[in-house]
Amino acid sequence: MTKQSLPTIGFIGAGTTGTALAVRLAQHGYPVIAVSSLSLTSAQKLAARINNCEVSSRAQDAAAVCQLIFITTPDDSISKVAAEVKWRDGQSVVHCSGAHSVDILDPARQKGASTGCFHPLQTFASADQAIENLPGSTFAIEAEEPLASCLKDMAIKLEGDWVILKAGDKVLYHAAAVIACNYLVTLVKLATDLWQTFDVPPAQATEALMPLLRGTLSNIDNVGLPNCLTGPIARGDLGTISRHLESISKQAPALLTIYKELGRQTIPIALAKGRINSQTAEEMRALLT
């Protein structure tokens, strides 16, 4: 796709995802020419990061001047925007929700627009951090040609990869992202709770655990599953697991059930790694039941 053939792009919604995509696409030569948001201030903040970008509080204004429109509103507003905007033949309308399929854009499709989904598999805590994290991400794409190829090109320009999903894949795709991202935060919180039993405050505990977390992520990335697994279950260390259970049951009983369940889910990984045999695996299952 040559620069001359790149579509003019607009964004409806100026939150973290919209800001990150708009800024990065503009940096790679895509003509991002319009942004709208119910919060005019948010739209102005986004547009200030991009040259020659028009601002409006009306979604219709962005849709009227662009060939490809990203709807980057909160998920609950996507269908409302799709239904209320006057789309036209030849336009492309894309949402960025991880949980919803492209079907949520049916009102736009019925008016002649091509529809798709372009979800960055990434965590965005703020606009600046979102811009920083976006390159290298994998993008979940749901669209028909030629829009699918356009979105694949965008993913590559953003130094990332892409995966094609069907409508029925989206819910479990999103659930997997929640487990890997959101529930990792929960696990760190539970770990810091245990540190409080020996009087180390959460902030200090988090700081102490960060090198371990980075090392774990590095092992997952560089060694891969299942060989990256370490620890007592990977070794078949029944004695250590028994001591964990005893101490947790006395000092942090609310965590006992989740510790056992996580342990049981880890046993198949240890078996796949090959450091334990089936007999040890059964003994660990019995201990963790």
C-alpha positions as CSV (number, residue, x, y, z in Angstrom):
1,M,0.0,0.0,0.0
2,T,1.5,3.3,-1.1
3,K,1.3,6.5,0.9
4,Q,-0.9,7.9,-1.8
5,S,-3.4,5.1,-1.3
6,L,-3.6,5.3,2.4
7,P,-7.1,6.1,3.6
8,T,-7.9,9.2,5.5
9,I,-8.5,8.2,9.1
10,G,-10.8,9.6,11.8
11,F,-11.3,8.6,15.5
12,I,-14.6,8.7,17.4
13,G,-13.5,8.5,21.0
14,A,-10.3,10.0,22.4
15,G,-9.4,7.8,25.3
16,T,-6.2,5.9,25.8
17,T,-6.7,3.3,23.0
18,G,-7.8,6.0,20.5
19,T,-4.9,8.3,21.4
20,A,-2.3,5.5,21.1
21,L,-3.5,4.3,17.7
22,A,-4.0,7.8,16.3
23,V,-0.6,9.0,17.4
24,R,1.3,5.9,16.2
25,L,-0.5,5.7,12.9
26,A,0.2,9.4,12.2
27,Q,3.8,8.8,13.0
28,H,3.9,6.1,10.4
29,G,2.5,8.3,7.7
30,Y,-1.3,7.6,7.9
31,P,-3.4,10.7,7.4
32,V,-5.2,11.0,10.7
33,I,-7.3,14.1,9.9
34,A,-10.2,14.1,12.4
35,V,-11.1,13.2,16.0
36,S,-14.4,13.6,17.8
37,S,-15.3,13.0,21.4
38,L,-18.2,14.0,23.7
39,S,-15.5,15.6,25.8
40,L,-14.1,18.3,23.5
41,T,-11.2,18.7,25.8
42,S,-10.2,15.0,25.3
43,A,-10.5,15.4,21.5
44,Q,-8.3,18.6,21.6
45,K,-5.7,16.8,23.7
46,L,-5.5,14.0,21.2
47,A,-5.4,16.3,18.2
48,A,-2.7,18.4,19.7
49,R,-0.4,15.4,19.3
50,I,-1.0,15.2,15.5
51,N,-0.5,17.7,12.7
52,N,-3.6,19.0,10.8
53,C,-6.2,17.1,12.8
54,E,-9.7,18.5,13.0
55,V,-11.6,18.4,16.3
56,S,-15.3,18.0,17.1
57,S,-17.7,16.9,19.8
58,R,-19.9,15.3,17.2
59,A,-19.2,11.8,15.8
60,Q,-20.8,12.7,12.5
61,D,-18.3,15.4,11.9
62,A,-15.4,12.9,11.9
63,A,-17.3,10.3,9.9
64,A,-18.2,12.9,7.2
65,V,-14.6,13.6,6.2
66,C,-12.8,10.2,6.6
67,Q,-12.6,7.0,4.7
68,L,-11.7,4.8,7.6
69,I,-13.2,5.5,11.1
70,F,-12.1,3.9,14.3
71,I,-14.7,3.8,17.0
72,T,-12.6,3.9,20.2
73,T,-15.3,4.8,22.7
74,P,-16.1,2.7,25.7
75,D,-17.5,-0.7,24.7
76,D,-21.1,0.1,25.8
77,S,-21.2,3.1,23.4
78,I,-20.0,1.3,20.2
79,S,-23.4,0.1,19.0
80,K,-25.0,3.5,19.8
81,V,-22.3,5.3,17.6
82,A,-22.7,2.7,14.8
83,A,-26.5,3.2,14.8
84,E,-26.6,7.0,15.0
85,V,-23.9,8.0,12.5
86,K,-24.8,8.4,8.8
87,W,-22.3,6.2,7.1
88,R,-21.9,6.0,3.4
89,D,-20.9,3.4,0.8
90,G,-17.1,2.8,0.6
91,Q,-16.4,3.8,4.1
92,S,-14.7,1.4,6.6
93,V,-15.8,1.4,10.2
94,V,-13.6,-0.4,12.8
95,H,-14.0,-0.8,16.5
96,C,-11.2,-1.7,19.0
97,S,-13.1,-3.8,21.6
98,G,-11.5,-7.0,22.7
99,A,-14.8,-8.5,23.8
100,H,-17.2,-7.6,21.0
101,S,-17.3,-9.1,17.5
102,V,-17.7,-7.1,14.4
103,D,-21.4,-7.8,14.5
104,I,-21.9,-4.9,16.9
105,L,-21.2,-2.7,13.8
106,D,-24.1,-4.1,11.8
107,P,-25.9,-0.7,11.6
108,A,-22.9,0.7,9.7
109,R,-22.7,-2.4,7.5
110,Q,-26.3,-2.1,6.6
111,K,-25.7,1.5,5.3
112,G,-22.9,0.3,3.0
113,A,-19.8,0.5,5.1
114,S,-17.2,-2.2,5.5
115,T,-16.8,-3.2,9.1
116,G,-14.0,-4.7,11.2
117,C,-12.3,-5.0,14.5
118,F,-8.7,-4.1,15.3
119,H,-7.9,-4.9,18.9
120,P,-4.4,-4.3,20.3
121,L,-3.5,-7.1,22.8
122,Q,-1.9,-4.7,25.2
123,T,-2.5,-3.0,28.5
124,F,-3.1,0.8,28.6
125,A,-3.0,2.6,32.0
126,S,-2.6,6.1,30.6
127,A,-2.3,7.9,27.2
128,D,1.4,8.3,27.4
129,Q,2.0,4.7,28.5
130,A,-0.4,3.5,25.8
131,I,1.6,5.3,23.1
132,E,4.8,3.7,24.5
133,N,3.4,0.2,24.8
134,L,1.6,-0.1,21.4
135,P,4.5,-0.9,19.1
136,G,5.2,-4.6,19.0
137,S,1.7,-5.6,20.1
138,T,-0.3,-8.3,18.5
139,F,-3.6,-7.1,16.9
140,A,-6.7,-9.2,16.8
141,I,-8.3,-8.6,13.4
142,E,-11.9,-9.4,12.4
143,A,-12.8,-8.2,8.9
144,E,-13.4,-9.2,5.3
145,E,-11.2,-8.2,2.4
146,P,-10.0,-5.7,1.4
147,L,-10.4,-4.1,4.9
148,A,-8.6,-7.1,6.5
149,S,-5.5,-6.5,4.4
150,C,-5.6,-2.8,5.3
151,L,-5.6,-3.7,9.0
152,K,-2.9,-6.3,8.6
153,D,-0.7,-3.6,7.0
154,M,-1.4,-1.3,9.9
155,A,-0.4,-3.9,12.4
156,I,2.9,-4.4,10.5
157,K,3.5,-0.7,10.3
158,L,3.0,-0.5,14.1
159,E,5.9,-3.1,14.4
160,G,3.4,-5.7,15.6
161,D,1.9,-9.0,14.5
162,W,-1.7,-9.9,13.8
163,V,-4.1,-12.8,14.3
164,I,-7.4,-13.3,12.4
165,L,-10.4,-14.1,14.6
166,K,-13.9,-15.2,13.8
167,A,-16.9,-13.8,15.6
168,G,-17.2,-16.8,17.9
169,D,-13.6,-16.5,19.0
170,K,-13.8,-13.1,20.6
171,V,-15.1,-13.9,24.0
172,L,-12.5,-16.5,24.8
173,Y,-9.8,-14.4,23.2
174,H,-10.7,-11.6,25.6
175,A,-11.0,-14.0,28.6
176,A,-7.4,-15.2,27.8
177,A,-6.2,-11.6,27.9
178,V,-8.0,-11.0,31.2
179,I,-6.2,-14.0,32.7
180,A,-2.8,-13.0,31.4
181,C,-3.1,-9.3,32.3
182,N,-5.7,-8.4,34.8
183,Y,-5.4,-11.6,36.9
184,L,-1.6,-11.2,37.0
185,V,-2.3,-8.0,38.9
186,T,-4.5,-10.0,41.3
187,L,-1.8,-12.6,41.8
188,V,0.8,-9.9,42.7
189,K,-1.7,-8.4,45.1
190,L,-2.1,-11.8,46.8
191,A,1.6,-12.2,47.0
192,T,2.0,-8.8,48.6
193,D,-0.7,-9.7,51.1
194,L,1.4,-12.6,52.3
195,W,4.4,-10.2,52.7
196,Q,2.2,-8.2,55.1
197,T,2.1,-11.2,57.5
198,F,5.8,-10.5,58.2
199,D,5.2,-6.7,58.3
200,V,6.4,-5.6,54.9
201,P,4.1,-3.0,53.4
202,P,2.5,-3.5,49.9
203,A,4.7,-0.9,48.1
204,Q,7.9,-2.4,49.4
205,A,6.7,-5.9,48.7
206,T,5.8,-5.0,45.1
207,E,9.2,-3.4,44.6
208,A,10.9,-6.6,45.9
209,L,8.8,-8.8,43.7
210,M,9.3,-6.9,40.5
211,P,12.7,-8.4,39.5
212,L,11.2,-11.9,40.0
213,L,8.2,-10.9,37.8
214,R,10.5,-9.5,35.1
215,G,12.7,-12.7,35.2
216,T,9.6,-14.9,34.9
217,L,8.3,-12.9,31.9
218,S,11.8,-13.1,30.4
219,N,11.8,-16.9,30.9
220,I,8.4,-17.3,29.3
221,D,9.6,-15.2,26.3
222,N,13.0,-16.7,25.9
223,V,12.6,-20.3,27.1
224,G,8.9,-20.8,26.5
225,L,6.3,-23.1,28.0
226,P,6.7,-25.6,29.6
227,N,10.4,-25.4,30.2
228,C,10.2,-21.9,31.8
229,L,8.4,-23.4,34.8
230,T,10.4,-23.3,38.0
231,G,9.6,-23.9,41.7
232,P,8.5,-26.7,43.9
233,I,5.8,-28.2,41.6
234,A,8.3,-28.2,38.7
235,R,10.7,-30.1,41.0
236,G,8.1,-32.3,42.6
237,D,9.1,-30.9,46.0
238,L,6.2,-32.3,48.2
239,G,7.8,-31.2,51.4
240,T,7.9,-27.5,50.4
241,I,4.4,-27.6,49.2
242,S,3.3,-29.2,52.5
243,R,4.9,-26.4,54.4
244,H,3.3,-23.8,52.2
245,L,-0.1,-25.3,52.9
246,E,0.4,-25.5,56.6
247,S,1.6,-21.9,56.9
248,I,-1.1,-20.4,54.6
249,S,-3.8,-22.3,56.4
250,K,-2.7,-20.7,59.7
251,Q,-1.7,-17.2,58.7
252,A,-3.6,-16.5,55.5
253,P,-6.5,-19.0,55.3
254,A,-8.4,-16.9,52.7
255,L,-5.6,-17.7,50.2
256,L,-5.6,-21.5,50.7
257,T,-8.2,-22.4,48.1
258,I,-6.6,-20.3,45.3
259,Y,-3.1,-21.6,46.2
260,K,-4.3,-25.2,45.9
261,E,-6.2,-24.5,42.6
262,L,-3.2,-22.8,41.0
263,G,-1.0,-25.7,42.2
264,R,-3.3,-28.2,40.6
265,Q,-3.3,-26.3,37.3
266,T,0.5,-26.2,37.4
267,I,1.0,-29.9,37.7
268,P,0.4,-30.6,33.9
269,I,3.0,-28.0,33.0
270,A,5.5,-29.7,35.3
271,L,4.7,-33.1,33.7
272,A,5.2,-31.6,30.2
273,K,8.6,-30.2,31.3
274,G,9.6,-33.7,32.2
275,R,11.1,-33.1,35.6
276,I,8.5,-35.1,37.5
277,N,6.9,-38.5,36.8
278,S,3.2,-39.5,37.0
279,Q,3.5,-40.9,40.5
280,T,4.8,-37.6,41.9
281,A,2.1,-35.8,40.0
282,E,-0.6,-37.9,41.6
283,E,1.0,-37.3,45.1
284,M,1.0,-33.5,44.5
285,R,-2.7,-33.7,43.3
286,A,-3.7,-35.5,46.4
287,L,-1.8,-33.0,48.6
288,L,-3.5,-30.1,46.8
289,T,-7.0,-31.5,46.9
